Amino acid sequence: MKSKITFAILLLFVLKTTAQVNLITNGSFEYFSGSCPGGSPNGAFIQELGGWHPGNFISALGFIPSVDLYCGEPNYSNCLPGPVPSVGANGTAYVGMHTRIYNPFYNESIYQILATPLITGDVYTISFDLMNCQSGLFINGPSGYAVYTNIDTVVDACPAATPGIHMVGFVPSDSISNVAWKRHSFSFVAPANSNIIALSGDSCNVSEVYFYLDSVVLIHETSESVIELTNGFTFDINPNPATDVLNIEYVAKESKNALIEIKNSLGQLIYSEHLFTSIGRQSKTIDLSDVSQGVYFVRIKNDKQIITKMFIKK
């Protein structure tokens, strides 16, 4: 009997340990060929950077937009007198990219082709360290930060407007620090045909914001482990696209005060309500009959975390 209990405990440990494997290669950006280029911007994505690539070739530009690698160097000089991280949040290296309002408009982005495609319908958690700069030349905005999935083709110049590309996570601009690294994490259900993870600013053609990124981690979860890893609760929304109502279903690990907010693509608040998340599964229905068509973001936050999901109102 004792051996069976020991085996069960060992098996549980192995399963939980296995679930923590990072599916992203070189998520801390510490691996790169040659020496880290000096100065900024430095165009380091001309080099091999351990599985990461810059976004698509843009015919209107005639080149692939550059994303910059930093290794103990000052940040992009045009951000000054903004924050000047000398090292990344995890190790020395980190990357920088920004949304552009130049003509043609585009977002600098990075992507990675995963070793195996995401399993459709399974839950994944992605987390990363992020900060931004909106000073110096970067005074137009603001812009949130987004994570996308796609199949085989790289994210386009303006990802949110491109059919076939799925935004699976979003960090609102007011949740991004411009003075220090801040960790962001959210869970998502994998859409069909997804073997690429891409990260970029979300506000193509309306903002000029510079982002710093480090420590990207992608974990394949179970529904139980999501609750544990997100420090207390997870939630889902349906239907999506929505028409007259939006159903929010959330599972809480502990009782806490929380806030539900819905914002439009411009960051304007259209709905806000305080709620108390008791332990277990709960639901909330929100009337959207007076809400215009468009893209919206639901955010639930408590004293430990913020989780945001996107939906479309038809």
N, C-alpha and C positions, 0 to 999 in steps of 0.2 A: 504494500500500500504506500509506504514511504517513497519507494522508487517511482511510483506512478505520479505522486504529487510533485516530486522533484522534477520529473520529466515535463509535467504540465507547466510548472513555473518556468523552466528553461525554455520551453516552446514559446510561451507568452513573451519572454524576454527577447527571443530571437525575432519573433514577429514584429514586436514594437521597434526593435533596433532596425530591422530591415525597412520598416515604413519610413525611417528617417533618412534614407539615402537621397542625396541631392541629384536630381536628374539633369541639372545644368552642369556643363563642363566649364571649368575656370570661372566660376561665379564671382570670385574676388579679383579677377583680372591680373593676378600676380604672374601668370605665365605669358611671356611674349618673346619673340625671337630678337636676338641682338640686345642692344642697350636701349633703355627708355630714352626717346629723343628729348633734348632740352628745349626750353623756350615754349611759347604758346601763342596761337594754337600750333600743334605739332604734327597733325595728320598721321598719327601713329597707326591708324587702321590700314595704312599701306602695308604694314608688317603683318605677319601671322600672329594672331592674338588668341590662340588656344580655343578655337571653335566659334568665336564671335565674328560677325561680319557687319559692315555698314549696309544701309538700305539700298533699294533698287537704283539702277541707272535711270536718271531722269532726262529724257530726250530734250526737253526744253532748256535744260542746263548744259547738257553735253558731257556730264560727268556724274559720278556717284558722290553724294554729299559726304563730307568728312566728319568723323567723330574722333574726339581727341583723347589720348591716353596721358595721364599724369603720374609721375613717380617721384614724390618728394619735391615737385616743382610748384611754383605759384600757379594759381588757377588762371583761366582765360583772362588776359590782361584787360579786355574791354569790359569785364565785370567790375573792375575796381572802381570805387572803394568798397566793393561787396566782400563777402566772406572769402578767405584765402586759406583753404585747407591745404596743409603741407603734406598730409598723408591721407590715405583712404580710411574708411571706417573699419576695414579688415585688411591689414597689411598696408604696404606702401602705395600700391597702384590703385587707381580708380579712373573712370571715364567721364567725359563731359560732352554734352550735346545740347542743341537748342532748337526751338521753334523759330521759323523764319517768316517775316512779312515782306521779304524782297520779292520781286517779280521775276520768275514764277514763285508762288508760295509753296513751301514744303516744310516738313519736319525732319530734322536729323534723327535717325533711329538706329538701333542695333537689333540683330536677330541671331538666333541659334537654331540650327536644324537638330532636333532631338534624335538620340540614338534609336528610339522606338517611338512611334506615334502615340499621342494621348489616347487612352481608352474611352471611347464615346460613352457618356453618361456617368463616368467615374468622377469622384471628387479629388481635386488637387488644391494644394495651398502653395502660393508663391509669396515670397517675402524679399525685401531688399532695403538697403540704406539709401536715402535720397536727401538732397538739399538743393536749393536753387539760388539764383542771383537775379535780381531785378533792379539793377542800378547801373550807372555808367551808360552804355548804349542801350541797355535792356530795360526800357521804361514803358513798353507797350505790352498790355496783357490784361489780366493774368492768364495763366494756362495751368490746367491740371496735368497729371501724368498718367499714362495708360499702358496696359499690357494687352497684347493682341495674340491670337492664334490664327494660323492659316495652313494651307496644304501646298507644299512644294514651291509655290512662288513666294517671293519675298514681299514684305509689307510695302505698300505703295507710298508715294510722296505725302498724301493726305489720307492716312489709314482709315479714319472714321467714315470717310465718304466712299470707300471702295467696297463694292459687292464681294462677298465671299470671305471677307476678313472679319473676324469676331473680336470685339472688345470684351475681354473676360474680367477685367479689373480696372479700377479707376481711383486715383488719389486726387481729391479736390485741391485746388490751389491753396485754400486757406488751411490745409492740413500739412503743407510742406514748409519746412523751416528754411529761412535764408541766413541763419547764423550758425547752425550746427547740423551734424548728421542726425537723421531721425529714421527709425525702423518702421516700415510699413508692411502689413501682412493682410491677405484676404484669401478666401477659399472660393472656388468656382467649379461648376460642373462642365466637364470637357465637351465641347461641341463635336460634331462629326468632322472627319477629314482635317485633323489638326496634327501637324508634325513640326511646327515652327512656333517658337516663343519670341515675340518682338516687344521692345519697350521704346516709348517715345512720348514727347509732349502730345497733347490731344487737340490743341486749338490751332489747327492749320489756318493760316492767312489772317489771324486777328491778334497774334501776340508775338512778342520777341522776348523770350525767357530762356535763360541758360540753366541747364540741369547738371548735377553731379550724381553719379550712380555707382554703387558698390555692393558687394556681398549678396548676389542674386542666388536665391535658393528655391527650388521647385520640388515639392514633396507629393508623392502619390498617397492619398489618404483613404481611410474608411470613414463612414459617417460618424463612428464613435470617436475616432482620433481627432477629427476636425474640432469637436467640442473642446477637447483637452488642449489642442495646440493654439486655439484662438482665445485662450484665457477666459472662457466662460460662456460664449454663445456663438451660434451661427444662424444664418437665416436664408430663406429662398423666397423668390417672388414668382407669381403667376397670375394671369396668363402674360406672356411676353411674345409678341406685342399685346398691349392691353387696350381695352375700349372704354367701358364705363366704370369699371372697378379694377382695383389692384389688390390681390391677396398677398399678405406677408405672413409666412410661416416661419417661426423661429423656435430654436431649442436652447434653453439656458441651463448651465451647469450650477448656477448659484443665483440667489435672489438679489436683484440690484435695480436701482433706478437707471433708466435709459432714456434716450431721446431719439425719435424718428424724425428725419427731415427728408423732404423731396425738393431737389433743385433742378432747374432747367439747364440747358447746355451753356447758358451765359452765366451760370452760377447764382441765379436769382431764386430765392426761397419761395416755394409755392405751397408748402405744407409743413407743419411742425406740430409734434405732440409728444408730451412726456408720458412714459409708461413705466410700469414696474414689472420686470421680468422675473416671474416666479420659476422655480425649478421645474424642468420638463418642457413639453411641447405646447406651444400656444399659437394663436393666429390672430390676424388683424386685417380687416377689409377697409380700404380707403376709396371714397367716391371720387372718380375722375371725370364725371360727366361735364363739369365746367372747365376742364383743362384742355388747352389747345393741343393739336397734334405736334409731335416732335420727340426729341430724345431727352430723357430725364434720368436722374440718379437718386436712388434711395440710399440714405445713410442712417445706420443705427449706431449710436455711440454710448458708452458708459465710461466709468472712470479708468478702465483698463485698456480699452480698444475702440477702434472705429472700423466698421465694415461697410463698404459701398458696393452697390450693384446697379447696373444700367438697365433701363427698359425703354421701349418705344410706345408712345401713345398714338393710336390710329384714329 
